[in-house]
Amino acid sequence: MTFRYLMSATAALAASTAFAPAIAQEHGSPFKATDLVAGERWFTRDHGGGDQTLGHDLTIRRYTGSNQWTCNKPGTNGSKNSDKMTWKKPVYAIEDGVVERCWKNAPDNPKPGEEDSRVGAGTGKIPSGGNHILVRRPDGGLMLYAHFAKGEVSSALCPQTPELMQSGQAKGFVFPEADRPILKRGQFIGRAGNTGSSSGPHLHLHAITENGAARALPMERGLVSNFTPSGGNDCNGEANINSWSKLNGSPIPQDDVLYWPPTPVGKEYTRHKYSESAMPRMFQHLADSGYMLDWIDGYSVGGKVHYNHIWKPANKNWRALFGLTQAQFQQRLDQQSEAGYEPVHLDSYTRSGQVRYAIIFHKNAPGSWRLRTNRTQTQHQAILDQAKADGLKPRAISVVSVNGQRRYSALYRSQNIGSWQAKSAIKESDYQGVYNANKQAGRQPIYLNAYKHGSEIYVSAIFASAPKTLLRAKHGMNPSGFQSEFNKNTGDGYTTEVITAYDGAASNHRYFGVWRKPSGPTRAR
């Protein structure tokens, strides 16, 4: 299996939005990917007619393997509200507005498929939308978010209502115009439930124009995948977990589809020991969410390829590829160079004893560059010496061991990194001493690449005096040890700059990590 993936993203710079219209044409997501358990996605289908024609009933499906999905939690049969992954999942506002009407404490329906006996046409006891908010949109239309669990609508948006409506309350609690709560895009609204006229836990969402016509909801971000229900029951069905399409400003289709909401953009998104099969879809998801790939480290353990990857908020045009053979690499490098994209990060690793490459490009990256791949140690040293003579500095020196020989791939750029030292064959047992010597000389690690050669673990390292920041570094970590260091360091305000694992190891995953506390630019690119 060879993965060749290309993704481009453009930053939403302030200058480009200075003259944007007051009413946004694209909406945020009602969900966050970070609220989903691994393997979960939202699901929706054709909704129906009238002013809800373009609306959605949204529930969650869980991946069970072999492209099969279900709506129930593991070990349950769906007979309880809590058997559904949708039950009490957080919901967020997709746009600004003001809340005109709401209800908060309608009782939960007893179970999926059975409504509270007080719900029904003409009873006037519970709003058909159960616990809900009705929002006046910026364009004068209305948006309904409905069927929240009992008591699970935010107190900032809805007061403590009784269970049942009183005479004259019509469809819920109506705010006096002067007291209407302001709702902001991305604000927490409540938790999905099964109240009112509802067959099971879900979020109902639809919008109408000022004159009452159904209105589509184009989404700024998010991915969708076609879903085929099985056995006439859309609780279970089939969808290719690796086949996703960007909404990119389009509404969620009025078909049976899975919906993968974006991951909120924070200071970083970092993962280690990521499987080869899952990497392409996660790559697509994070790029769609508004991140850019900042670091990628491929490595093999026991013949299986994994990836360590670091993502930062996208602030420029970028592209990245991984899983490339030698021939593919040169072809793609030429193509991207012709399009004005220049390499800023390079990695090599082995797959079934063959060299594979990953590379990150930035559009019009400042300075000049030179890149060479798959060279012997002697060839590499000559290239390094010439690059140094030409004023270029090493940015990546990636080494793999193939048929008992080291093969070198290196990227050089003209950015200032101060004084530097590059060593490509440091035994793991000697690394701490090399680190200490460079620290004494005022240099910090800006690049690390670990590999197994013969029976030894080696490290290729570049130390530089710029940029100089607060730094934490550790090596020899197992997966749980790395996670502990990551949690501690990011919790203390550091960002992850380097992760590398031993390529070619027989069984154990071991990691080197570098974290910096930003006080300005970190990685020089």
LOMARKE-597826 format. One record per residue (C-alpha): residue number from 0; residue in three letters; chain; x, y, z. Coordinates in steps of 0.5 Angstrom, whole numbers, plus 500, padded with zeros to 3 digits. Each point is the difference from the previous one (the first is absolute). Example, Ala and Ser with C-alpha at 12.3 -4.5 7.8 and 13.67 -1.06 7.14 Angstrom:
0  ALA  A  525  491  516
1  SER  A  502  507  498
***
This chain:
0  MET  A  500  500  500
1  THR  A  503  507  498
2  PHE  A  496  506  502
3  ARG  A  501  507  496
4  TYR  A  497  505  503
5  LEU  A  500  508  498
6  MET  A  496  505  504
7  SER  A  500  508  500
8  ALA  A  497  505  504
9  THR  A  500  507  501
10  ALA  A  500  504  506
11  ALA  A  494  505  501
12  LEU  A  504  506  501
13  ALA  A  497  506  503
14  ALA  A  501  504  494
15  SER  A  496  495  495
16  THR  A  494  501  505
17  ALA  A  500  508  501
18  PHE  A  494  501  495
19  ALA  A  496  493  501
20  PRO  A  493  501  501
21  ALA  A  497  501  507
22  ILE  A  496  494  499
23  ALA  A  504  493  499
24  GLN  A  498  496  494
25  GLU  A  504  494  503
26  HIS  A  498  497  507
27  GLY  A  504  497  505
28  SER  A  499  493  502
29  PRO  A  495  498  506
30  PHE  A  505  495  502
31  LYS  A  507  499  502
32  ALA  A  504  494  498
33  THR  A  504  500  507
34  ASP  A  493  498  503
35  LEU  A  500  494  496
36  VAL  A  503  493  502
37  ALA  A  505  497  495
38  GLY  A  496  497  495
39  GLU  A  493  504  501
40  ARG  A  497  505  494
41  TRP  A  494  503  500
42  PHE  A  494  498  495
43  THR  A  495  503  496
44  ARG  A  495  499  495
45  ASP  A  494  503  495
46  HIS  A  496  503  506
47  GLY  A  493  501  496
48  GLY  A  496  506  498
49  GLY  A  497  507  501
50  ASP  A  504  505  503
51  GLN  A  505  494  503
52  THR  A  502  498  493
53  LEU  A  507  502  501
54  GLY  A  500  498  507
55  HIS  A  504  495  504
56  ASP  A  499  494  505
57  LEU  A  507  499  503
58  THR  A  502  493  503
59  ILE  A  507  497  501
60  ARG  A  502  493  497
61  ARG  A  506  496  503
62  TYR  A  505  497  495
63  THR  A  500  492  502
64  GLY  A  505  498  494
65  SER  A  500  498  493
66  ASN  A  496  506  498
67  GLN  A  494  499  505
68  TRP  A  497  505  505
69  THR  A  495  499  505
70  CYS  A  496  505  504
71  ASN  A  501  497  507
72  LYS  A  505  500  505
73  PRO  A  504  493  501
74  GLY  A  497  495  504
75  THR  A  493  503  499
76  ASN  A  494  499  496
77  GLY  A  497  507  499
78  SER  A  494  499  505
79  LYS  A  502  506  505
80  ASN  A  501  507  498
81  SER  A  507  499  503
82  ASP  A  502  494  495
83  LYS  A  500  506  495
84  MET  A  507  503  499
85  THR  A  496  506  498
86  TRP  A  497  501  507
87  LYS  A  502  506  503
88  LYS  A  506  502  495
89  PRO  A  501  507  500
90  VAL  A  497  505  495
91  TYR  A  503  507  498
92  ALA  A  497  506  496
93  ILE  A  502  500  493
94  GLU  A  499  508  499
95  ASP  A  498  506  504
96  GLY  A  493  502  502
97  VAL  A  495  501  506
98  VAL  A  496  495  503
99  GLU  A  493  502  500
100  ARG  A  496  494  503
101  CYS  A  503  493  504
102  TRP  A  498  495  504
103  LYS  A  505  496  505
104  ASN  A  496  495  505
105  ALA  A  496  496  495
106  PRO  A  500  493  503
107  ASP  A  505  495  496
108  ASN  A  496  495  496
109  PRO  A  500  493  503
110  LYS  A  504  496  495
111  PRO  A  502  501  492
112  GLY  A  493  499  497
113  GLU  A  495  501  505
114  GLU  A  498  508  502
115  ASP  A  498  503  506
116  SER  A  492  499  500
117  ARG  A  499  507  501
118  VAL  A  503  502  493
119  GLY  A  496  500  495
120  ALA  A  495  504  495
121  GLY  A  496  504  504
122  THR  A  503  499  507
123  GLY  A  503  506  501
124  LYS  A  504  498  506
125  ILE  A  507  499  496
126  PRO  A  503  503  494
127  SER  A  500  496  494
128  GLY  A  508  502  500
129  GLY  A  501  498  507
130  ASN  A  505  504  504
131  HIS  A  502  504  494
132  ILE  A  503  507  499
133  LEU  A  497  505  494
134  VAL  A  505  505  497
135  ARG  A  498  506  496
136  ARG  A  506  500  495
137  PRO  A  504  506  498
138  ASP  A  496  500  493
139  GLY  A  493  500  503
140  GLY  A  499  493  500
141  LEU  A  499  494  505
142  MET  A  504  495  502
143  LEU  A  498  494  505
144  TYR  A  504  495  504
145  ALA  A  496  495  503
146  HIS  A  499  494  504
147  PHE  A  505  501  506
148  ALA  A  500  496  506
149  LYS  A  497  502  506
150  GLY  A  503  506  504
151  GLU  A  506  500  494
152  VAL  A  499  506  497
153  SER  A  505  506  502
154  SER  A  497  504  506
155  ALA  A  503  506  496
156  LEU  A  495  499  495
157  CYS  A  494  497  503
158  PRO  A  497  501  507
159  GLN  A  498  494  505
160  THR  A  493  499  497
161  PRO  A  495  495  503
162  GLU  A  499  493  497
163  LEU  A  494  501  496
164  MET  A  497  507  497
165  GLN  A  495  504  503
166  SER  A  494  503  496
167  GLY  A  501  505  496
168  GLN  A  508  498  499
169  ALA  A  498  498  493
170  LYS  A  507  496  498
171  GLY  A  505  502  505
172  PHE  A  502  506  505
173  VAL  A  501  506  495
174  PHE  A  505  505  502
175  PRO  A  498  508  501
176  GLU  A  503  503  494
177  ALA  A  505  504  505
178  ASP  A  502  494  503
179  ARG  A  502  495  495
180  PRO  A  506  497  501
181  ILE  A  506  501  495
182  LEU  A  503  494  497
183  LYS  A  506  499  497
184  ARG  A  503  496  494
185  GLY  A  504  494  504
186  GLN  A  496  501  506
187  PHE  A  498  494  504
188  ILE  A  493  499  500
189  GLY  A  498  493  503
190  ARG  A  500  493  500
191  ALA  A  496  496  495
192  GLY  A  495  496  503
193  ASN  A  493  496  498
194  THR  A  494  505  502
195  GLY  A  494  502  497
196  SER  A  498  497  493
197  SER  A  506  496  500
198  SER  A  501  493  498
199  GLY  A  507  500  503
200  PRO  A  506  504  503
201  HIS  A  502  505  494
202  LEU  A  501  507  498
203  HIS  A  495  503  496
204  LEU  A  502  506  496
205  HIS  A  497  504  495
206  ALA  A  499  508  497
207  ILE  A  495  504  497
208  THR  A  501  506  496
209  GLU  A  496  507  503
210  ASN  A  494  498  495
211  GLY  A  500  493  503
212  ALA  A  503  496  494
213  ALA  A  505  494  502
214  ARG  A  507  503  500
215  ALA  A  507  495  498
216  LEU  A  505  501  505
217  PRO  A  507  500  497
218  MET  A  506  498  504
219  GLU  A  507  503  500
220  ARG  A  503  493  502
221  GLY  A  499  493  501
222  LEU  A  500  493  496
223  VAL  A  495  496  498
224  SER  A  499  492  497
225  ASN  A  495  497  497
226  PHE  A  496  495  505
227  THR  A  496  494  497
228  PRO  A  495  497  506
229  SER  A  499  493  501
230  GLY  A  494  496  501
231  GLY  A  495  506  499
232  ASN  A  503  503  507
233  ASP  A  505  506  499
234  CYS  A  503  498  507
235  ASN  A  504  495  497
236  GLY  A  504  501  493
237  GLU  A  506  500  496
238  ALA  A  504  506  498
239  ASN  A  508  500  498
240  ILE  A  504  503  506
241  ASN  A  505  503  495
242  SER  A  495  503  495
243  TRP  A  499  507  502
244  SER  A  498  507  496
245  LYS  A  501  507  502
246  LEU  A  493  504  501
247  ASN  A  505  506  499
248  GLY  A  494  505  500
249  SER  A  494  495  498
250  PRO  A  494  498  504
251  ILE  A  500  493  503
252  PRO  A  497  496  495
253  GLN  A  493  498  500
254  ASP  A  502  492  500
255  ASP  A  502  495  505
256  VAL  A  507  502  501
257  LEU  A  505  500  506
258  TYR  A  502  507  502
259  TRP  A  507  501  503
260  PRO  A  500  507  504
261  PRO  A  507  504  500
262  THR  A  505  500  506
263  PRO  A  500  506  503
264  VAL  A  507  504  499
265  GLY  A  504  501  506
266  LYS  A  507  501  501
267  GLU  A  502  493  497
268  TYR  A  497  493  499
269  THR  A  506  495  501
270  ARG  A  499  492  499
271  HIS  A  505  495  501
272  LYS  A  500  492  497
273  TYR  A  495  502  495
274  SER  A  498  494  496
275  GLU  A  502  500  492
276  SER  A  493  498  498
277  ALA  A  497  506  505
278  MET  A  504  505  498
279  PRO  A  497  503  493
280  ARG  A  493  501  503
281  MET  A  503  503  506
282  PHE  A  504  505  495
283  GLN  A  494  502  496
284  HIS  A  496  501  507
285  LEU  A  505  505  503
286  ALA  A  502  503  494
287  ASP  A  493  502  499
288  SER  A  499  502  507
289  GLY  A  505  506  499
290  TYR  A  507  496  502
291  MET  A  506  500  496
292  LEU  A  505  494  501
293  ASP  A  506  503  503
294  TRP  A  504  493  501
295  ILE  A  499  493  498
296  ASP  A  505  494  502
297  GLY  A  499  493  497
298  TYR  A  502  494  503
299  SER  A  500  493  500
300  VAL  A  499  495  506
301  GLY  A  500  492  498
302  GLY  A  499  502  493
303  LYS  A  494  504  501
304  VAL  A  500  508  498
305  HIS  A  498  505  505
306  TYR  A  500  508  500
307  ASN  A  501  505  506
308  HIS  A  497  507  497
309  ILE  A  500  507  503
310  TRP  A  494  505  497
311  LYS  A  500  507  502
312  PRO  A  495  505  498
313  ALA  A  500  502  492
314  ASN  A  503  507  499
315  LYS  A  503  499  493
316  ASN  A  499  496  493
317  TRP  A  503  493  501
318  ARG  A  500  493  497
319  ALA  A  503  493  503
320  LEU  A  501  493  497
321  PHE  A  501  493  504
322  GLY  A  501  493  498
323  LEU  A  504  502  493
324  THR  A  505  495  497
325  GLN  A  507  503  497
326  ALA  A  497  501  493
327  GLN  A  493  503  503
328  PHE  A  504  505  504
329  GLN  A  504  503  495
330  GLN  A  494  501  495
331  ARG  A  496  503  506
332  LEU  A  506  504  502
333  ASP  A  501  503  493
334  GLN  A  492  501  499
335  GLN  A  500  504  507
336  SER  A  506  504  498
337  GLU  A  497  502  494
338  ALA  A  494  503  503
339  GLY  A  504  504  505
340  TYR  A  500  495  506
341  GLU  A  506  499  504
342  PRO  A  502  495  504
343  VAL  A  501  501  508
344  HIS  A  500  493  503
345  LEU  A  502  494  497
346  ASP  A  500  493  503
347  SER  A  502  493  498
348  TYR  A  498  493  503
349  THR  A  500  493  498
350  ARG  A  494  496  498
351  SER  A  501  492  498
352  GLY  A  507  502  500
353  GLN  A  499  505  495
354  VAL  A  501  508  501
355  ARG  A  494  504  500
356  TYR  A  500  508  501
357  ALA  A  495  505  503
358  ILE  A  501  508  498
359  ILE  A  497  506  502
360  PHE  A  500  506  495
361  HIS  A  498  508  502
362  LYS  A  498  504  494
363  ASN  A  506  505  498
364  ALA  A  504  498  507
365  PRO  A  505  506  501
366  GLY  A  508  498  498
367  SER  A  503  495  496
368  TRP  A  500  492  500
369  ARG  A  503  494  498
370  LEU  A  498  493  501
371  ARG  A  503  493  499
372  THR  A  497  493  501
373  ASN  A  503  493  501
374  ARG  A  507  501  500
375  THR  A  506  497  503
376  GLN  A  504  502  506
377  THR  A  505  503  496
378  GLN  A  496  503  495
379  HIS  A  496  503  506
380  GLN  A  506  503  503
381  ALA  A  502  503  493
382  ILE  A  494  503  499
383  LEU  A  499  503  508
384  ASP  A  507  503  499
385  GLN  A  498  503  493
386  ALA  A  494  503  503
387  LYS  A  504  503  506
388  ALA  A  504  503  495
389  ASP  A  494  503  497
390  GLY  A  497  503  506
391  LEU  A  495  495  501
392  LYS  A  498  497  506
393  PRO  A  497  493  501
394  ARG  A  493  500  502
395  ALA  A  499  492  500
396  ILE  A  505  494  499
397  SER  A  496  494  500
398  VAL  A  503  493  500
399  VAL  A  498  493  499
400  SER  A  503  493  500
401  VAL  A  499  496  494
402  ASN  A  504  494  498
403  GLY  A  505  501  506
404  GLN  A  501  507  497
405  ARG  A  499  507  502
406  ARG  A  496  504  495
407  TYR  A  500  508  501
408  SER  A  494  505  498
409  ALA  A  501  507  502
410  LEU  A  497  507  499
411  TYR  A  504  506  501
412  ARG  A  498  508  500
413  SER  A  503  506  501
414  GLN  A  496  503  506
415  ASN  A  504  502  506
416  ILE  A  500  495  505
417  GLY  A  507  503  503
418  SER  A  505  495  502
419  TRP  A  499  493  499
420  GLN  A  502  493  500
421  ALA  A  498  494  496
422  LYS  A  501  493  502
423  SER  A  497  494  497
424  ALA  A  502  494  503
425  ILE  A  500  501  508
426  LYS  A  499  493  503
427  GLU  A  494  501  505
428  SER  A  504  499  506
429  ASP  A  504  506  498
430  TYR  A  495  504  498
431  GLN  A  499  504  507
432  GLY  A  508  501  500
433  VAL  A  499  504  493
434  TYR  A  494  503  503
435  ASN  A  503  503  506
436  ALA  A  506  502  496
437  ASN  A  496  504  495
438  LYS  A  496  503  506
439  GLN  A  507  502  503
440  ALA  A  501  504  493
441  GLY  A  494  503  500
442  ARG  A  496  496  495
443  GLN  A  494  496  500
444  PRO  A  497  494  496
445  ILE  A  496  503  494
446  TYR  A  499  493  497
447  LEU  A  501  493  502
448  ASN  A  499  493  496
449  ALA  A  501  493  503
450  TYR  A  501  494  496
451  LYS  A  503  493  501
452  HIS  A  506  498  497
453  GLY  A  503  493  501
454  SER  A  498  498  507
455  GLU  A  501  508  503
456  ILE  A  495  505  500
457  TYR  A  503  507  497
458  VAL  A  498  507  500
459  SER  A  501  505  495
460  ALA  A  500  507  503
461  ILE  A  500  507  498
462  PHE  A  502  505  506
463  ALA  A  500  508  499
464  SER  A  500  506  504
465  ALA  A  494  503  497
466  PRO  A  495  501  501
467  LYS  A  501  500  508
468  THR  A  494  498  504
469  LEU  A  498  497  506
470  LEU  A  501  492  499
471  ARG  A  498  493  503
472  ALA  A  503  494  496
473  LYS  A  500  493  502
474  HIS  A  502  493  496
475  GLY  A  499  493  501
476  MET  A  492  500  502
477  ASN  A  495  495  499
478  PRO  A  493  502  497
479  SER  A  497  501  507
480  GLY  A  506  504  502
481  PHE  A  500  504  494
482  GLN  A  493  502  501
483  SER  A  501  502  508
484  GLU  A  506  504  497
485  PHE  A  495  503  495
486  ASN  A  495  502  505
487  LYS  A  504  503  505
488  ASN  A  504  504  495
489  THR  A  494  503  496
490  GLY  A  497  501  507
491  ASP  A  506  504  502
492  GLY  A  499  505  494
493  TYR  A  505  496  495
494  THR  A  499  498  493
495  THR  A  502  494  497
496  GLU  A  506  501  495
497  VAL  A  503  493  499
498  ILE  A  498  493  500
499  THR  A  503  494  497
500  ALA  A  500  493  501
501  TYR  A  505  494  499
502  ASP  A  499  498  493
503  GLY  A  501  493  498
504  ALA  A  499  497  507
505  ALA  A  498  493  501
506  SER  A  495  501  505
507  ASN  A  500  506  505
508  HIS  A  498  507  499
509  ARG  A  505  505  503
510  TYR  A  500  508  499
511  PHE  A  504  506  500
512  GLY  A  496  506  502
513  VAL  A  502  508  500
514  TRP  A  495  505  503
515  ARG  A  501  508  500
516  LYS  A  496  505  503
517  PRO  A  499  506  495
518  SER  A  503  507  501
519  GLY  A  500  501  492
520  PRO  A  501  496  494
521  THR  A  502  493  502
522  ARG  A  502  495  494
523  ALA  A  503  505  495
524  ARG  A  497  499  493
***
